[in-house]
Amino acid sequence: MAKADELVKYVTEQFVIYMETPREVRKQTKASIRQSREQWQYRWFGMLPIAARMWVDGMRWNKKK
């Protein structure tokens, strides 16, 4: 039962902190996090999309020669 009490206490503290911060500060924080995040392709597949793009571009460049 002690873990449940700790969880409720933690969630309550986090909620109070969230509610006490001004709305503009929350929006700025959320925007900065969104801006600094990688694109979903790179988060899900790592370097594979970059490698595939380089390979396709290389194939196109070789055809032009």
N, C-alpha and C positions, 0 to 999 in steps of 0.2 A: 504494500500500500504506500510505502514511502516514495517509491519511484513515481507513482501516479501524482502524488502531492508535489514532487519536484517538477514534474512535467507541467502541471497546472501553473505553478509559480513562474516557471520560465516563460510559458506562453503568455501569461498575464503581463510580465515585465516587458516582453517584446512588443506586445500590443500597446502598452502605455507609452513606450518610447516612440513607436510609430505614430500614435495619435498626437503626441506632444510636438513633433516636428512640423514646421509649417508646410503647407501644401506645395508651395513653390520650391522649397528645398527638396522635397520628395520627388517632384517632377524633374528637377535638374539632376539629381542623383540617378534617377531611372534613365534619363536621356544619355548621361555620360556612360553608364554601364552598357546600354544598347549600342552606343557608338563604338565602344572599344571591343565589343565581342566580334569574334570571327564569323564569317559567313557559315551558314548551316552545312554547306557541302564539305568544308574543311573540318568542321567539328565532328561530323559523322564519318567521313571517309579519309581524313588526314591529307596526305600529299597525293593521293591517287588522282583527284581532279586536275591538279596542276600537271602531273606527269602525262595524263591523257591529253590535256590541252597542248603541251609542248610536242608530243608525238604527232598529233593531228596537224599542227602548224608546220612541223618539219616535213610531213608528207606533202602538204600543199606547196611548200617552198621548193621541194625536189621536183614536183611536176612542172613547175614554171620554168625550170632550167632547160 
